[in-house]
Amino acid sequence: MSDPILIYLDSSDYSVMSEPRGIRPELMKVRDACREFAVDPRVRFVYSAVHISEMAPLETHYADAAAARADLLVELCARNALIPFTQLYDLELGRLVLREEEPIVIVSPDGDWFDMPDTDFETLRIDWQKTANSALEDMFEGRRLPRKMRRVAASATRKAQSNARQGRGISLEDWPFRPREAKVLMAFAAGGSSKEEVEEALREALRDPANMMRWFRSEKSSRSFLSNLLRKPASEMMTNMRQYAACFADLRQADADGVNAFLRSFNWSEKADEMLLKVCSSILERKDVPWSVPAIDDIVRFCPGISAQIRTFFGVLRAVMEGGKRMPADSAFVDSAHALYAPYVSVFRADRSMAPNIAKATNDSNVRVVRLLTEVPAIVNELLA
């Protein structure tokens, strides 16, 4: 059996096809076609951590829309999550160092779009008897407790354990646990289930994007962390770029011929290669991995995702510096994060402004970069024919 056709939609596609106030007729046709493709064993819709970050609502009043697009993502993609970008970076750079041709399995076998959070659940586990006795001994300055007092301590301990099992006194808002996973956490806190069982419960909760969006409704959730995982640096990056663009605009007014001559002499392709080499080198140096400086062709060959990401980003930078009529949006930086996965899928949706950059950055792969959502069904049918 041949490999399935992997379809990577843009985050905005899930929004426009799940708009609570209704969607346009042409998009309804696309959504219906996508639903048919989703049940075809020859096709898989896939998503990444970048989708989860972008879908996270910035404000609680956007939570319903976030939940609707997450429901559609789950309907189409099920558990077909792509591996976290940190893992993909490590795998690609490992291939580069070892010069290995072994293909990367891009779809996570367990549906893990995330790196497991570094969470110390042991802080929740309490030795209730020891804690109660210790507290009472402190009160009585270490003197032997009377039998009646020991009975009171034992009763208090049993009550504390019962409250823990029922979830009293322990906040679940720091984790996106559903009720069935919350029971595992409560059992753990009361001395029941194991740490491994709690970690697997957290994995199960994180593997459900719809559950994540429901969790984001909570004011005390870490919505700000996930939603800003890419949005905040994206906004800061584009703010800096606009400052550069403003400087160039001022220079153009003073000396348009000089600025244009400078930009014409600027070797953008060479600078993109330099940035690509610098990114790969800095990561490997931080990991203290011995390696020899590779040729750019080797990086493109063994690290197609990193190459696509950096070159896509550099395309945005060039557009800013050359000062076109339309400045790239803040989402352009996030789109370059999406581009990391483009070489590994069959159909990759990108918006009109970014599609040319991503297509150019991935011209060494077989991916079909699609500018319009309405074009997706025809391209998939063509690949299925």
N, C-alpha and C positions, 0 to 999 in steps of 0.2 A: 504493500500500500504506500502511495506517495505521501510526502509530508502535507499536512493540511495548509490551506491558504490562511495566513494570519492577517487579520484586519485590525489596524490601530486607528481608531477614530480620534478626532480632536475633542478636548473637553467640552468645547462649545457645542459640539454636535449632540451630546447627551442633553444639554440644556435646551436647545431649540426643538428637539424631538420629544421633550417631556414638559414643555411649558404649561403650567397649571391653567393658564387663561386660554389655552387652545393653540394649536399649531396650524400652519398654512397647509392647504391641500397637497401641494407638491412634497412637503416634508412628511406628511402622513404616508404617502406612497413609499418614500424612502424608508421610513420606520417599519412599515409592513414588510418591505423587502428584506430589511436587516433581520427582522424576526424570523423570516423564512430561512435565511442563511444561517442563523444561529442554531437551528436544529438540524442542519445538514452536516453530517460527520466529516465532510471534506473541508469545512470552514470553521475557523475559530476567531471570535472577536477577543482581543486581549487588551489589558490595561496595565498601567504602571503606577508607581508611587506618585508620579507627577500629576496624574489624574486625581488621586485622592487629595493632594495638596490644593489643587485648583478648585476642586468641588467643595471644599470646606467653606461653609458660610462665614463671611466676615462679621455679620450681625445676626442676632437671633431671629429677626423678622424675615431673614432669607432662608431659614431652616427648612420650610416646606418645599421650596424650589430645590434646595440641595438634596432633600430626601427623594424627591421625584426623579431627579437625574441619576441618583445613586441606584434607585430601584430599576431604572432602565439599564444602567450599566450591568447590574447583577443579572438581569434578564438575558442580556445579550452575551455577556462574558462569562457568567457563572464564576468558576474559580480559576479562570485562565489568566492569572496574574503573571507579569514579567518579573524576573528577579530584580531585587533592589539595585539601584545604580551603583552603590558602593561595591556590591559583589561583581557587577559587570565590569567595573573599572579594574578590579583585582584580577579577574579572569583574563581580560584582554591584555593587561600588562604582563601577566604570567606567560601568556602565549608569546608576547614580544621577547621577553627575556630568554625563554627556552626555545624559541623558534618552533613552536608546536602548531601543527595544522589542525589539531583536533577541534571540531566545531563546538561552539558553546550552546548548551541547552538553555535557551532563553526563557522558556515558559517554566515557572516554578512548579515542581511536582506537587507541592502542598498548598499552592495558592498564596504563598508568602510574598507580598509586594514590599515588605518591610524588613529591616534588620530588627532582630528582637531587642526591645528596649532593655537597658541595663537597670533593672528594677530589683531592689533588695526586698523581696517579700518577707524575708526572715524577721524584719523589724515588726511585722504584724503578729508573729507568733509569740505567745505569752505563756510562760510557765506560771499558771494561775496560782497553784498552791504555794510555790516559792515566793511569788510576788506578794500574796496576802500575808503569809507568815512574816516575811521580811518587813513589811510595812508595820505590822503590829509589834514586832520585836523592836523596831525603831522607836515606836511610841512608848514602849515600856523599858527602854534603854537596855534591851538584851535580857531582861529577867525572864525566867521560865513562866510561860503563860498558864493561867489556871485552865482546868479542863473545860469549864463552861465557855471561856473565851476561845479555846481551840475549836469548840463546836460552832461558835458564831463565825469564826474565820472559815471553817469548812463550808458552812452554809453560804457565806458570801462568795466563796470561790465557785460553788455550784451555780449560783445565780449569775455570776459574771460569765461563766462558760456558756450558760443558756442564752444570755443576751448576745454573746458573740456569735453563736450559731444562728441566731435570728437576725443578725446584722445590726444590732443596737450598739451605738457608741463607736462604730467604725464606718468611715465615709467611703463609699464606692465611687464617688465622683471623679477620683483621680484616674480611674481605669474604665475602659469602655465595655465592662462586663454586662452581658445579658443575664437574666435571672438564673439560668442554669449554670453559667460560669460563676456567678456571684456566690452560689451555694458552695462551690469548691473553695473559693477564697475564705468564706466564713468558716468552713470546716478546718481549713489550714490554720486560721487564726486561733481556733479553739483547740489546736493540737491534733486535728484529724488528718486531712489529706496531705500529700507530700508536696514539696516545692516543685517537683517535676510536673505534678498534676496541675498545680496553679499556673505554671508557665505555659503548659499546653492549653489550658482554658483561656489564657490571654491571647495566645496565637489564634485560637478559634474565633474569638471575638473580633480580633483585628482583621481576620480574613474575610469578614463580611462588610463590604463597603456601605451597605444600607444601614447596618448597625452603627457604623462610624458616624454617618450623617445624623442619625437619631441622637447619638451621644453628643454631637456638637451643639445640640439645642441647650445643653446645660451651660449656665454661665461660668461654672467652675471647671468645665472641661479644659483640656489643653488645646482648645480650638486655635488659640493665638499661636501656639507653637507650630502646629501642622499647617495652618493656612499661611503662616509667614515663613515656612520652611523655604519656599521659593519666592513668594510674593514680595517679601521685604527686601531681600538682596536684589530682586529684579527691579523694584522701584528705585532703590538706591543707585543701581547700575545705570538705569536710564536717566536719572537725575544728573549723574556725572556726565553722561554722554551729551545731554542737552546743554550742559555748561560748555563742553567742548564745541558743540555746534554753534552756540551763541558767540563764542570767541571767533570761530571761523567766519561767521556771518559779519561780525564787526570788521575783521580783516578784509573781507571781500569788498566792503564798502570803501575801505581805505585803499586797497590795492587788489582789485579783482583779478587782474592779469597775473600778478605774482602768486596769489593763492591757487588759482587754477593750474598754473605751470607747476607748482609744487605737487599738487595732487596727481597731475598727469605723470610726474616722474616717480611717484610712489609705487613701489612694487608690492601690490596688495597680496598677491599669491605667495611671494617670498616671506612677507611678514606673517601671514597666516601659518605658514610652515614653521616659522620660528616660534610662534606662540604654541603650536602643537607640540613641538619638541620640548619646550620649556615646561609645559604642563606635565608631560610624561616623566621628564627628568626629575622634577620637584617631588612628584609622588613617590617615585622609586627611591629617591634619596631619603625621604622621610621614613620609608620602610626599611632603610638600610639594606637594600638589595643590590648585590654586585652585578654590574652590567656594563656593556660597552655602548657608546653613543651610536644609535642606529641610523640608517638612512630613512628619510621621510617616507619613501615607498614601503619600507618595512612596517612603519607605524600604521600607515593606511591599510596594509595587508593584514596585520595581526590585531590591530585596534580600530576596526571600522567604525564602531560606535563613538569612541572618543574623537576620532578624526571628524566624523560628521558633526558632532556637537561643537567642537572648536571652530570648524570652518563655517558652520551656520552662524555662530555668534559673530565671527569676523565679518560675515556679510552684513549683519546688522550694524556693526561698527562702521563699516565703509559707507553704508547709506547715511548714517548720521554725519560723518565727516564731509561727505560730498554735498550735503545739504539739499536734498530733494524737496519737492513741494509737500510731501507727507512724511512726517517724522514717525519712526517706528514706535509702536505702543509699548507700555511697560511689559505687556505679555510677550514681547519679542524675546526677552531673556529666557522666560519659561519655555517658549517654543524651542529654543536651542537645547533645553534640557530634554524635551520630548525627542528631539532629533537623535539623541544618543541611541534610541531603540530602532530608528528607521532602517538601518541596514539588515535588521534581523526579521523584518516582517515583509509580507507580500504587498499589502496596500497600506499606505500611510497618508492620513488626512492632515493637511495643514492649511492655514488660511491663505488668502490670495497673496498677501504681502510677503509671507514667509515661504510659500511653496517653491518659488524659484531658487531661493538660497539653499533650501534643504535638498532639492533635486540636484543642484550643482554639487553639493557636498557629499552626495551619495551616488554619484554617477558610476562608481566602481561596483555597485551592488545591483541586484535585480528588483529592487523595490519600485513600486509605482506610486509616485507622490501625486496626490490628488488635490486640486485647488478648491473644488466645490463638492459639498456633501451630496448634492443631487447626481453627481457623476459616479458615485461609488457603486450603485447596483450594476450599472452597465459594465464597469471594469471587472467586478467580481464574476459576473456571468461570462465575460470574455475569458477569464482565467479558468473557469470551470469547464468551458467548452472543449 
